[in-house]
């Protein structure tokens, strides 16, 4: 969920890996991004020869549902 939340705007993998977002290494970030892409929850965007990542509309729906559920049970900040 941290990756989906961190990619609501186009962002680089290094941002998603950071301590402010998912706190993961490059190998894990790539694995999670591949999984999220296959599930249709994140989009890859090519700009100026670089790859950026952005939460898809389906990913945003999943993130909203997750927040609603965890807020109801008192888990989400």
N, C-alpha and C positions, 0 to 999 in steps of 0.2 A: 504494500500500500504506500510505503514511503516513496517508492519510485514513481508510482502513478501521481502522487501528490507533488513530487518534485518536478514533474515534467508537464505541468499544466500549460506552460509556455515552452516553445522550442528550446531545448537545452542540450549541452554537451554531456558526454558520459562522465567526464571528470566532475561535473557538478553533482550528478546523481550519486557518485561514489563518495562524496564528501561527508565530513562529520555532521554537517547541517542537514543532510538528507538521509541516505541509507546506510552510511558507515560501512561500505563493503569494498573489497578489492576489485581490480579490473576483471579478473576471470569470473567472479560471481556476478558482477554487473552485466557482463556480456551474456551469461547464462540466463539471468533473470529477464533481460531485455529480449532475448530470443524467445523465451517462453511467453512473455507478454505479447510479443508480436504475433506469434502463432495463435494465441487466444484472441487476437483482434483488439487488445486493450491498449496498445501503444503503436504509434506510427513512426516510421523512419523518414526523415526529411533530408534531402541533399541540398546544401546551400554553399556556394563558393568552395566546392571541393571537400566539404566537411559533412559529417553525418550528425544530425541533431535528432533528438527524440522528443515526441509530444504525445501526451495522453490522448487517445482517440475518444470519440463520443461515447462508445461503449465503455471504455475505461473510466470516463467521468461518471457514467451511471453507476458503475460498480463502486467507485470511490464514494459517491454520495450515499449509496445503500450501506456501505461499510460504516461510514461515519454515523449514519442514523442508528444503525444497530448497536454500535459500540457506545454511542452517547446514551442510548436507552439503558444499557446495562452498566454504564458508568466507567467505561474503559477509555474512551477518547478524551484527550486533554480538554 
